[in-house]
Amino acid sequence: MAVKLRLVRMGKKKQPTYRVVAIESHRSRSGAFLEIVGTYQPRGISDAEPETVATIDNERAVHWLRNGAQPTDRVARILERSGAMAAFRAASEVPTEVEPS
């Protein structure tokens, strides 16, 4: 079973909100998912705050990445901004032993 981290569209017409979810790769866009990892609002919260908002549970995102989940391109960029990809790279680096001299 291949797992992907991808977006599931929510929200109203012309006001998209997305969930970042861990889902089996063969499932449909809005199919049953394994876990919600975060949310992404590309249009911001309101007219007063039009900035893009992404709320990611970095601990769970790193968990799924360490277990082989593949993020889509957009989700990879969101995880990069949240710091989850940096934490994943730091956790997956194998320290090399220093030979005594």
The first five atom37 places (N, CA, C, CB, O) and aatype in JSON, in Angstrom:
{
  "aatype": [12, 0, 19, 11, 10, 1, 10, 19, 1, 12, 7, 11, 11, 11, 5, 14, 16, 18, 1, 19, 19, 0, 9, 6, 15, 8, 1, 15, 1, 15, 7, 0, 13, 10, 6, 9, 19, 7, 16, 18, 5, 14, 1, 7, 9, 15, 3, 0, 6, 14, 6, 16, 19, 0, 16, 9, 3, 2, 6, 1, 0, 19, 8, 17, 10, 1, 2, 7, 0, 5, 14, 16, 3, 1, 19, 0, 1, 9, 10, 6, 1, 15, 7, 0, 12, 0, 0, 13, 1, 0, 0, 15, 6, 19, 14, 16, 6, 19, 6, 14, 15],
  "atom_mask": [
    [1, 1, 1, 1, 1],
    [1, 1, 1, 1, 1],
    [1, 1, 1, 1, 1],
    [1, 1, 1, 1, 1],
    [1, 1, 1, 1, 1],
    [1, 1, 1, 1, 1],
    [1, 1, 1, 1, 1],
    [1, 1, 1, 1, 1],
    [1, 1, 1, 1, 1],
    [1, 1, 1, 1, 1],
    [1, 1, 1, 0, 1],
    [1, 1, 1, 1, 1],
    [1, 1, 1, 1, 1],
    [1, 1, 1, 1, 1],
    [1, 1, 1, 1, 1],
    [1, 1, 1, 1, 1],
    [1, 1, 1, 1, 1],
    [1, 1, 1, 1, 1],
    [1, 1, 1, 1, 1],
    [1, 1, 1, 1, 1],
    [1, 1, 1, 1, 1],
    [1, 1, 1, 1, 1],
    [1, 1, 1, 1, 1],
    [1, 1, 1, 1, 1],
    [1, 1, 1, 1, 1],
    [1, 1, 1, 1, 1],
    [1, 1, 1, 1, 1],
    [1, 1, 1, 1, 1],
    [1, 1, 1, 1, 1],
    [1, 1, 1, 1, 1],
    [1, 1, 1, 0, 1],
    [1, 1, 1, 1, 1],
    [1, 1, 1, 1, 1],
    [1, 1, 1, 1, 1],
    [1, 1, 1, 1, 1],
    [1, 1, 1, 1, 1],
    [1, 1, 1, 1, 1],
    [1, 1, 1, 0, 1],
    [1, 1, 1, 1, 1],
    [1, 1, 1, 1, 1],
    [1, 1, 1, 1, 1],
    [1, 1, 1, 1, 1],
    [1, 1, 1, 1, 1],
    [1, 1, 1, 0, 1],
    [1, 1, 1, 1, 1],
    [1, 1, 1, 1, 1],
    [1, 1, 1, 1, 1],
    [1, 1, 1, 1, 1],
    [1, 1, 1, 1, 1],
    [1, 1, 1, 1, 1],
    [1, 1, 1, 1, 1],
    [1, 1, 1, 1, 1],
    [1, 1, 1, 1, 1],
    [1, 1, 1, 1, 1],
    [1, 1, 1, 1, 1],
    [1, 1, 1, 1, 1],
    [1, 1, 1, 1, 1],
    [1, 1, 1, 1, 1],
    [1, 1, 1, 1, 1],
    [1, 1, 1, 1, 1],
    [1, 1, 1, 1, 1],
    [1, 1, 1, 1, 1],
    [1, 1, 1, 1, 1],
    [1, 1, 1, 1, 1],
    [1, 1, 1, 1, 1],
    [1, 1, 1, 1, 1],
    [1, 1, 1, 1, 1],
    [1, 1, 1, 0, 1],
    [1, 1, 1, 1, 1],
    [1, 1, 1, 1, 1],
    [1, 1, 1, 1, 1],
    [1, 1, 1, 1, 1],
    [1, 1, 1, 1, 1],
    [1, 1, 1, 1, 1],
    [1, 1, 1, 1, 1],
    [1, 1, 1, 1, 1],
    [1, 1, 1, 1, 1],
    [1, 1, 1, 1, 1],
    [1, 1, 1, 1, 1],
    [1, 1, 1, 1, 1],
    [1, 1, 1, 1, 1],
    [1, 1, 1, 1, 1],
    [1, 1, 1, 0, 1],
    [1, 1, 1, 1, 1],
    [1, 1, 1, 1, 1],
    [1, 1, 1, 1, 1],
    [1, 1, 1, 1, 1],
    [1, 1, 1, 1, 1],
    [1, 1, 1, 1, 1],
    [1, 1, 1, 1, 1],
    [1, 1, 1, 1, 1],
    [1, 1, 1, 1, 1],
    [1, 1, 1, 1, 1],
    [1, 1, 1, 1, 1],
    [1, 1, 1, 1, 1],
    [1, 1, 1, 1, 1],
    [1, 1, 1, 1, 1],
    [1, 1, 1, 1, 1],
    [1, 1, 1, 1, 1],
    [1, 1, 1, 1, 1],
    [1, 1, 1, 1, 1]
  ],
  "atom_positions": [
    [[0.85, -1.18, 0.0], [0.0, 0.0, 0.0], [0.89, 1.24, 0.0], [-0.96, 0.0, 1.23], [1.66, 1.44, 0.94]],
    [[0.8, 2.06, -1.02], [1.56, 3.31, -1.09], [0.73, 4.42, -0.47], [1.93, 3.65, -2.57], [-0.45, 4.58, -0.77]],
    [[1.36, 5.19, 0.38], [0.68, 6.3, 1.06], [1.22, 7.6, 0.53], [0.85, 6.22, 2.61], [2.43, 7.75, 0.32]],
    [[0.33, 8.56, 0.31], [0.71, 9.88, -0.16], [0.2, 10.92, 0.84], [0.15, 10.15, -1.59], [-0.81, 10.72, 1.51]],
    [[0.91, 12.03, 0.91], [0.42, 13.2, 1.63], [-0.09, 14.14, 0.55], [1.54, 13.87, 2.54], [0.7, 14.62, -0.27]],
    [[-1.39, 14.4, 0.54], [-1.96, 15.25, -0.5], [-3.1, 16.07, 0.03], [-2.42, 14.41, -1.67], [-3.5, 15.94, 1.19]],
    [[-3.64, 16.94, -0.84], [-4.7, 17.86, -0.44], [-6.07, 17.28, -0.76], [-4.52, 19.21, -1.14], [-6.26, 16.62, -1.78]],
    [[-7.03, 17.54, 0.14], [-8.43, 17.2, -0.08], [-9.2, 18.52, -0.01], [-8.96, 16.16, 0.99], [-9.12, 19.23, 0.99]],
    [[-9.93, 18.84, -1.06], [-10.63, 20.11, -1.12], [-11.84, 20.13, -0.21], [-11.04, 20.41, -2.55], [-12.62, 19.18, -0.16]],
    [[-11.98, 21.23, 0.51], [-13.14, 21.48, 1.37], [-13.61, 22.9, 1.05], [-12.77, 21.31, 2.93], [-13.1, 23.51, 0.11]],
    [[-14.54, 23.41, 1.8], [-14.93, 24.81, 1.65], [-16.03, 25.03, 0.64], [0.0, 0.0, 0.0], [-16.54, 24.09, 0.02]],
    [[-16.37, 26.3, 0.49], [-17.46, 26.68, -0.39], [-16.97, 26.94, -1.81], [-18.17, 27.91, 0.15], [-15.77, 26.94, -2.09]],
    [[-17.92, 27.16, -2.68], [-17.63, 27.48, -4.07], [-16.79, 28.77, -4.13], [-18.93, 27.64, -4.89], [-17.16, 29.77, -3.52]],
    [[-15.7, 28.74, -4.86], [-14.78, 29.86, -5.04], [-14.11, 30.32, -3.75], [-15.51, 31.01, -5.65], [-13.5, 31.39, -3.72]],
    [[-14.22, 29.53, -2.68], [-13.52, 29.81, -1.43], [-12.9, 28.51, -0.93], [-14.5, 30.41, -0.36], [-13.36, 27.95, 0.07]],
    [[-11.87, 28.03, -1.6], [-11.34, 26.71, -1.25], [-10.57, 26.71, 0.06], [-10.45, 26.22, -2.35], [-9.87, 27.66, 0.39]],
    [[-10.71, 25.64, 0.76], [-9.92, 25.3, 1.93], [-9.53, 23.84, 1.73], [-10.7, 25.53, 3.3], [-10.34, 23.04, 1.27]],
    [[-8.31, 23.51, 2.06], [-7.84, 22.15, 1.84], [-7.38, 21.53, 3.14], [-6.71, 22.13, 0.82], [-6.89, 22.23, 4.03]],
    [[-7.55, 20.22, 3.25], [-6.95, 19.44, 4.32], [-5.72, 18.76, 3.74], [-7.96, 18.4, 4.93], [-5.74, 18.27, 2.61]],
    [[-4.65, 18.73, 4.51], [-3.47, 17.95, 4.14], [-3.66, 16.6, 4.83], [-2.09, 18.66, 4.56], [-3.71, 16.53, 6.06]],
    [[-3.78, 15.54, 4.04], [-4.1, 14.23, 4.61], [-3.11, 13.17, 4.17], [-5.51, 13.81, 4.23], [-2.47, 13.3, 3.12]],
    [[-2.99, 12.14, 4.97], [-2.28, 10.92, 4.59], [-3.36, 9.99, 4.03], [-1.5, 10.26, 5.82], [-4.35, 9.69, 4.7]],
    [[-3.15, 9.54, 2.78], [-4.18, 8.76, 2.1], [-3.52, 7.72, 1.22], [-5.12, 9.68, 1.27], [-2.41, 7.94, 0.72]],
    [[-4.17, 6.59, 1.02], [-3.66, 5.59, 0.09], [-3.68, 6.17, -1.32], [-4.51, 4.27, 0.17], [-4.63, 6.85, -1.69]],
    [[-2.65, 5.91, -2.08], [-2.48, 6.59, -3.36], [-3.57, 6.27, -4.39], [-1.15, 6.23, -3.94], [-3.82, 7.07, -5.29]],
    [[-4.22, 5.13, -4.28], [-5.23, 4.77, -5.27], [-6.62, 5.33, -4.95], [-5.31, 3.29, -5.4], [-7.54, 5.17, -5.75]],
    [[-6.78, 5.97, -3.81], [-8.08, 6.54, -3.42], [-8.39, 7.78, -4.24], [-8.09, 6.88, -1.93], [-7.49, 8.44, -4.76]],
    [[-9.69, 8.1, -4.37], [-10.09, 9.31, -5.09], [-9.74, 10.55, -4.28], [-11.61, 9.27, -5.41], [-9.37, 10.44, -3.11]],
    [[-9.87, 11.72, -4.89], [-9.47, 12.97, -4.24], [-10.13, 13.16, -2.88], [-9.81, 14.14, -5.14], [-9.48, 13.58, -1.92]],
    [[-11.4, 12.85, -2.8], [-12.13, 13.04, -1.55], [-12.45, 11.71, -0.88], [-13.41, 13.82, -1.79], [-13.42, 11.62, -0.12]],
    [[-11.66, 10.69, -1.15], [-11.9, 9.36, -0.59], [-11.52, 9.28, 0.89], [0.0, 0.0, 0.0], [-11.09, 10.27, 1.49]],
    [[-11.69, 8.1, 1.44], [-11.38, 7.89, 2.85], [-9.87, 8.03, 3.07], [-11.87, 6.49, 3.33], [-9.07, 7.44, 2.35]],
    [[-9.5, 8.82, 4.06], [-8.09, 9.06, 4.33], [-7.69, 8.42, 5.65], [-7.8, 10.57, 4.37], [-8.55, 8.03, 6.45]],
    [[-6.4, 8.3, 5.87], [-5.88, 7.67, 7.07], [-5.81, 8.64, 8.24], [-4.51, 7.07, 6.8], [-6.14, 8.3, 9.37]],
    [[-5.36, 9.88, 7.95], [-5.2, 10.86, 9.02], [-5.11, 12.27, 8.44], [-3.94, 10.55, 9.86], [-4.56, 12.47, 7.36]],
    [[-5.67, 13.23, 9.17], [-5.54, 14.64, 8.8], [-4.24, 15.15, 9.42], [-6.78, 15.5, 9.27], [-4.05, 15.05, 10.63]],
    [[-3.36, 15.7, 8.58], [-2.07, 16.19, 9.04], [-2.11, 17.71, 9.25], [-0.97, 15.82, 8.05], [-1.34, 18.23, 10.05]],
    [[-2.98, 18.41, 8.54], [-3.07, 19.86, 8.68], [-4.09, 20.44, 7.74], [0.0, 0.0, 0.0], [-4.87, 19.73, 7.11]],
    [[-4.08, 21.78, 7.64], [-4.98, 22.49, 6.75], [-4.2, 23.52, 5.94], [-6.11, 23.17, 7.53], [-3.1, 23.93, 6.33]],
    [[-4.78, 23.93, 4.81], [-4.15, 24.9, 3.93], [-5.25, 25.79, 3.36], [-3.34, 24.2, 2.79], [-6.2, 25.3, 2.76]],
    [[-5.1, 27.1, 3.56], [-6.07, 28.07, 3.04], [-5.33, 29.02, 2.1], [-6.77, 28.86, 4.2], [-4.71, 29.98, 2.56]],
    [[-5.39, 28.77, 0.79], [-4.62, 29.58, -0.15], [-5.1, 31.02, -0.27], [-4.66, 28.95, -1.5], [-4.33, 31.89, -0.68]],
    [[-6.34, 31.3, 0.08], [-6.88, 32.66, -0.05], [-6.87, 33.41, 1.27], [-8.28, 32.61, -0.59], [-7.37, 34.54, 1.32]],
    [[-6.33, 32.84, 2.32], [-6.31, 33.5, 3.62], [-7.59, 33.27, 4.4], [0.0, 0.0, 0.0], [-8.52, 32.62, 3.92]],
    [[-7.63, 33.82, 5.6], [-8.77, 33.61, 6.48], [-9.93, 34.53, 6.12], [-8.37, 33.83, 7.92], [-11.09, 34.11, 6.13]],
    [[-9.63, 35.79, 5.81], [-10.67, 36.76, 5.49], [-10.08, 37.85, 4.59], [-11.29, 37.38, 6.78], [-8.9, 37.81, 4.25]],
    [[-10.92, 38.83, 4.22], [-10.42, 39.95, 3.42], [-9.41, 40.77, 4.2], [-11.57, 40.83, 2.97], [-8.5, 41.37, 3.62]],
    [[-9.57, 40.81, 5.52], [-8.63, 41.55, 6.36], [-7.28, 40.84, 6.45], [-9.22, 41.75, 7.75], [-6.25, 41.5, 6.61]],
    [[-7.28, 39.51, 6.34], [-6.05, 38.71, 6.38], [-5.95, 37.86, 5.11], [-6.01, 37.81, 7.66], [-6.25, 36.67, 5.15]],
    [[-5.55, 38.45, 3.98], [-5.53, 37.71, 2.72], [-4.32, 36.8, 2.53], [-5.59, 38.67, 1.59], [-4.2, 36.16, 1.48]],
    [[-3.44, 36.72, 3.5], [-2.24, 35.88, 3.38], [-2.61, 34.4, 3.39], [-1.25, 36.18, 4.52], [-3.57, 33.99, 4.05]],
    [[-1.85, 33.62, 2.66], [-2.01, 32.18, 2.65], [-1.71, 31.62, 4.04], [-1.1, 31.52, 1.59], [-0.73, 32.01, 4.67]],
    [[-2.56, 30.71, 4.52], [-2.4, 30.15, 5.86], [-2.27, 28.63, 5.75], [-3.59, 30.54, 6.77], [-3.12, 27.97, 5.15]],
    [[-1.23, 28.09, 6.34], [-1.05, 26.64, 6.39], [-0.78, 26.25, 7.84], [0.13, 26.16, 5.45], [0.15, 26.77, 8.47]],
    [[-1.58, 25.35, 8.37], [-1.42, 24.85, 9.73], [-1.11, 23.36, 9.63], [-2.7, 25.11, 10.6], [-1.96, 22.57, 9.25]],
    [[0.12, 22.99, 9.98], [0.57, 21.6, 9.82], [1.03, 21.07, 11.18], [1.72, 21.5, 8.77], [1.72, 21.77, 11.92]],
    [[0.64, 19.84, 11.49], [1.15, 19.13, 12.67], [2.47, 18.49, 12.23], [0.1, 18.04, 13.22], [2.48, 17.38, 11.7]],
    [[3.57, 19.2, 12.45], [4.88, 18.75, 11.97], [5.27, 17.38, 12.49], [5.94, 19.75, 12.35], [5.88, 16.6, 11.77]],
    [[4.92, 17.08, 13.72], [5.27, 15.78, 14.3], [4.63, 14.64, 13.52], [4.83, 15.72, 15.78], [5.29, 13.64, 13.22]],
    [[3.35, 14.78, 13.18], [2.65, 13.74, 12.43], [3.11, 13.69, 10.97], [1.13, 13.96, 12.48], [3.19, 12.62, 10.37]],
    [[3.43, 14.85, 10.4], [3.93, 14.88, 9.02], [5.27, 14.14, 8.94], [4.09, 16.34, 8.53], [5.49, 13.36, 8.01]],
    [[6.15, 14.39, 9.9], [7.44, 13.7, 9.91], [7.24, 12.21, 10.12], [8.36, 14.28, 11.02], [7.94, 11.4, 9.51]],
    [[6.29, 11.84, 10.97], [5.97, 10.42, 11.18], [5.61, 9.74, 9.86], [4.81, 10.27, 12.19], [6.15, 8.68, 9.55]],
    [[4.72, 10.35, 9.08], [4.3, 9.75, 7.82], [5.44, 9.73, 6.81], [3.11, 10.51, 7.24], [5.59, 8.76, 6.07]],
    [[6.25, 10.79, 6.78], [7.38, 10.82, 5.86], [8.4, 9.73, 6.2], [8.06, 12.2, 5.88], [8.96, 9.09, 5.3]],
    [[8.64, 9.51, 7.49], [9.59, 8.47, 7.91], [9.06, 7.08, 7.59], [9.88, 8.58, 9.42], [9.84, 6.14, 7.41]],
    [[7.74, 6.94, 7.5], [7.15, 5.64, 7.17], [6.91, 5.48, 5.67], [5.84, 5.46, 7.91], [6.2, 4.56, 5.25]],
    [[7.49, 6.36, 4.86], [7.47, 6.16, 3.42], [6.42, 6.91, 2.64], [0.0, 0.0, 0.0], [6.29, 6.69, 1.44]],
    [[5.65, 7.79, 3.27], [4.64, 8.55, 2.53], [5.31, 9.53, 1.59], [3.7, 9.3, 3.51], [6.31, 10.15, 1.94]],
    [[4.76, 9.66, 0.38], [5.3, 10.57, -0.62], [4.41, 11.8, -0.73], [5.42, 9.86, -2.0], [3.22, 11.66, -1.03]],
    [[4.93, 13.0, -0.48], [4.11, 14.2, -0.62], [3.97, 14.61, -2.09], [4.71, 15.36, 0.2], [4.88, 14.4, -2.88]],
    [[2.84, 15.2, -2.43], [2.68, 15.77, -3.76], [3.53, 17.03, -3.82], [1.17, 16.07, -4.08], [4.05, 17.48, -2.79]],
    [[3.69, 17.61, -5.0], [4.53, 18.8, -5.16], [4.05, 19.95, -4.28], [4.54, 19.24, -6.62], [4.85, 20.57, -3.58]],
    [[2.75, 20.22, -4.3], [2.2, 21.33, -3.51], [2.38, 21.07, -2.02], [0.69, 21.54, -3.84], [2.78, 21.96, -1.28]],
    [[2.09, 19.86, -1.57], [2.22, 19.53, -0.15], [3.69, 19.6, 0.27], [1.64, 18.12, 0.14], [3.99, 20.01, 1.39]],
    [[4.6, 19.2, -0.6], [6.03, 19.29, -0.27], [6.42, 20.74, -0.02], [6.89, 18.69, -1.41], [7.2, 21.03, 0.9]],
    [[5.9, 21.67, -0.83], [6.19, 23.09, -0.62], [5.59, 23.6, 0.69], [5.67, 23.93, -1.79], [6.21, 24.41, 1.39]],
    [[4.39, 23.13, 1.02], [3.75, 23.53, 2.27], [4.55, 23.0, 3.46], [2.28, 23.02, 2.33], [4.77, 23.72, 4.43]],
    [[4.99, 21.75, 3.38], [5.78, 21.15, 4.46], [7.14, 21.83, 4.59], [5.97, 19.64, 4.21], [7.68, 21.94, 5.68]],
    [[7.68, 22.29, 3.46], [8.96, 23.01, 3.5], [8.8, 24.32, 4.28], [9.46, 23.31, 2.06], [9.65, 24.66, 5.1]],
    [[7.7, 25.03, 4.02], [7.47, 26.29, 4.73], [7.18, 26.09, 6.22], [6.31, 27.03, 4.1], [7.54, 26.93, 7.04]],
    [[6.53, 24.98, 6.56], [6.19, 24.74, 7.97], [7.37, 24.21, 8.77], [5.04, 23.76, 8.06], [7.35, 24.24, 10.01]],
    [[8.4, 23.73, 8.09], [9.58, 23.21, 8.77], [9.57, 21.7, 8.94], [0.0, 0.0, 0.0], [10.52, 21.15, 9.5]],
    [[8.54, 21.03, 8.47], [8.45, 19.58, 8.62], [9.49, 18.86, 7.77], [7.04, 19.11, 8.26], [10.04, 17.85, 8.2]],
    [[9.76, 19.36, 6.57], [10.75, 18.71, 5.7], [12.15, 18.83, 6.29], [10.71, 19.32, 4.29], [12.94, 17.89, 6.2]],
    [[12.47, 19.96, 6.89], [13.78, 20.13, 7.53], [13.91, 19.18, 8.71], [13.98, 21.59, 7.99], [14.97, 18.59, 8.92]],
    [[12.83, 19.03, 9.49], [12.85, 18.11, 10.63], [12.99, 16.66, 10.14], [11.57, 18.26, 11.48], [13.68, 15.85, 10.76]],
    [[12.34, 16.35, 9.02], [12.44, 15.0, 8.45], [13.87, 14.72, 7.99], [11.47, 14.84, 7.27], [14.41, 13.65, 8.26]],
    [[14.47, 15.68, 7.3], [15.85, 15.49, 6.83], [16.82, 15.34, 8.0], [16.28, 16.67, 5.95], [17.73, 14.52, 7.96]],
    [[16.61, 16.14, 9.06], [17.48, 16.05, 10.24], [17.3, 14.71, 10.94], [17.18, 17.2, 11.22], [18.28, 14.13, 11.43]],
    [[16.07, 14.2, 11.0], [15.81, 12.93, 11.68], [16.31, 11.75, 10.86], [14.32, 12.76, 11.95], [16.68, 10.71, 11.42]],
    [[16.34, 11.89, 9.54], [16.74, 10.76, 8.71], [18.24, 10.7, 8.44], [16.01, 10.81, 7.4], [18.73, 9.71, 7.9]],
    [[18.98, 11.74, 8.8], [20.42, 11.71, 8.61], [21.05, 10.73, 9.58], [21.03, 13.12, 8.79], [20.76, 10.74, 10.78]],
    [[21.91, 9.89, 9.06], [22.59, 8.9, 9.89], [23.93, 9.51, 10.29], [22.78, 7.54, 9.13], [24.75, 9.83, 9.43]],
    [[24.17, 9.66, 11.59], [25.45, 10.23, 12.0], [26.59, 9.26, 11.67], [25.45, 10.56, 13.5], [26.49, 8.06, 11.9]],
    [[27.65, 9.81, 11.15], [28.82, 8.98, 10.84], [29.73, 8.94, 12.04], [29.58, 9.51, 9.61], [29.89, 9.93, 12.76]],
    [[30.31, 7.78, 12.26], [31.21, 7.65, 13.4], [32.56, 8.26, 13.07], [31.37, 6.17, 13.8], [33.06, 8.12, 11.96]],
    [[33.14, 8.92, 14.03], [34.44, 9.53, 13.87], [35.47, 8.53, 14.35], [34.56, 10.87, 14.64], [35.4, 8.03, 15.47]],
    [[36.44, 8.24, 13.48], [37.46, 7.29, 13.84], [38.44, 7.94, 14.83], [38.2, 6.78, 12.6], [38.87, 9.07, 14.62]],
    [[38.79, 7.22, 15.91], [39.76, 7.8, 16.84], [41.13, 7.91, 16.2], [39.84, 6.95, 18.13], [41.55, 7.04, 15.44]],
    [[41.81, 8.99, 16.51], [43.12, 9.17, 15.9], [44.25, 8.89, 16.86], [43.26, 10.55, 15.37], [45.42, 9.01, 16.48]]
  ]
}
